[in-house]
Amino acid sequence: MTPMIDIVFLLLIFFLWTMQLVQDSRTELELPREDGDQSAQREPAGLIVNLLADGTIVEGDEPISLDGLRVLALSTSSTAGDEPRPRPLIRADRNAPVERLNQIMNVLRQSGHSGIRLATSPNS
């Protein structure tokens, strides 16, 4: 009976931890409205970058500079073996400066990332 209780507590800790990670990547933003790609298969999340309406770049809970993003992007651009690298996702507020979005995309491309995704909200 004790091993069963241990497993239940480990699963509980695991699910609470993963819920916290999901919340970190879900900064409240007003995303651009576009239907986008409607594929049924979900792609694994790689680097998630949030761009706020005031032009602040946020990764996780922390605001970062373009130089900090460059370092982070370089550290996530390398993979071991033949595994495909998850594509980065940019979640930009629809009121964010487009110049800042272009700067983020350029940093990601220069760091070796390709196929950068842009999050949208479906038209209603």
C-alpha positions in Angstrom: 0.0 0.0 0.0 2.8 2.4 0.8 4.4 2.2 -2.7 1.0 3.0 -4.2 0.7 6.1 -2.1 4.2 7.2 -3.1 3.3 6.8 -6.7 0.2 8.9 -6.3 2.1 11.7 -4.6 4.8 11.6 -7.3 2.1 11.9 -10.0 0.5 14.7 -8.1 3.8 16.6 -7.9 4.4 16.0 -11.6 1.0 17.3 -12.7 1.3 20.4 -10.5 4.7 21.1 -11.9 3.6 20.8 -15.5 0.6 23.0 -14.9 3.0 25.7 -13.6 5.1 25.4 -16.8 2.0 25.8 -18.9 1.0 28.9 -17.0 4.5 30.4 -17.5 4.2 30.3 -21.2 0.7 31.8 -21.2 1.2 35.5 -20.6 -2.0 37.4 -21.1 -1.8 38.9 -24.6 -4.2 40.1 -27.2 -3.0 38.0 -30.1 -3.5 38.9 -33.7 -6.7 37.5 -35.2 -6.0 34.9 -37.9 -7.2 31.4 -38.5 -3.7 30.1 -39.0 -2.7 26.5 -39.4 -5.5 24.2 -38.3 -3.6 20.9 -38.2 -4.8 18.4 -35.7 -1.3 17.4 -34.7 0.3 19.6 -32.0 3.9 20.5 -32.4 6.1 20.4 -29.3 6.9 23.7 -27.8 10.5 24.9 -28.2 11.5 28.4 -27.1 8.5 30.5 -26.3 9.0 34.3 -26.5 6.2 36.8 -25.5 6.2 40.3 -26.9 4.0 42.7 -24.8 2.1 45.7 -26.2 4.8 48.1 -24.8 7.6 46.2 -26.7 8.9 44.3 -23.7 10.3 40.8 -24.5 9.3 38.2 -21.9 10.6 34.6 -21.7 8.9 32.7 -18.9 8.2 35.2 -16.2 11.3 37.4 -16.7 11.7 40.3 -19.1 14.8 40.0 -21.2 16.8 42.2 -23.6 17.6 41.4 -27.2 21.1 40.3 -26.1 19.6 38.0 -23.5 17.3 36.6 -26.1 20.3 36.0 -28.4 22.1 34.0 -25.7 19.0 32.0 -24.9 18.3 31.3 -28.6 21.9 30.2 -29.2 21.7 27.8 -26.2 18.4 26.3 -27.6 19.5 26.1 -31.2 21.8 23.1 -30.8 20.4 19.5 -30.6 22.0 16.2 -30.2 21.9 13.6 -33.0 19.4 13.7 -35.8 16.5 14.8 -33.6 14.4 17.6 -35.2 14.7 20.8 -33.2 11.4 22.3 -32.0 10.6 25.5 -33.7 10.4 28.7 -31.6 7.1 30.3 -31.0 6.6 34.0 -30.8 3.4 35.2 -29.0 3.2 38.9 -29.9 0.5 41.2 -28.7 -1.5 42.7 -31.6 -0.6 46.2 -30.4 3.1 45.5 -30.1 5.5 47.5 -32.3 6.2 45.6 -35.5 9.8 46.8 -35.5 10.4 44.9 -32.2 8.8 41.8 -33.7 11.2 42.0 -36.6 14.2 42.4 -34.2 13.1 39.2 -32.4 12.7 37.3 -35.6 16.1 38.4 -36.8 17.8 37.4 -33.5 16.2 33.9 -33.7 17.2 33.5 -37.4 20.8 34.6 -36.7 20.9 32.1 -33.8 20.3 29.2 -36.2 16.5 28.8 -35.7 14.3 28.4 -38.8 10.6 27.9 -39.3 9.7 30.4 -36.6 6.0 30.2 -35.6 3.8 33.2 -34.7 0.8 32.6 -32.4 -2.6 33.8 -33.4 -6.1 33.8 -32.1 -8.8 32.3 -34.4 -11.3 34.7 -36.0 -14.6 34.7 -34.3 
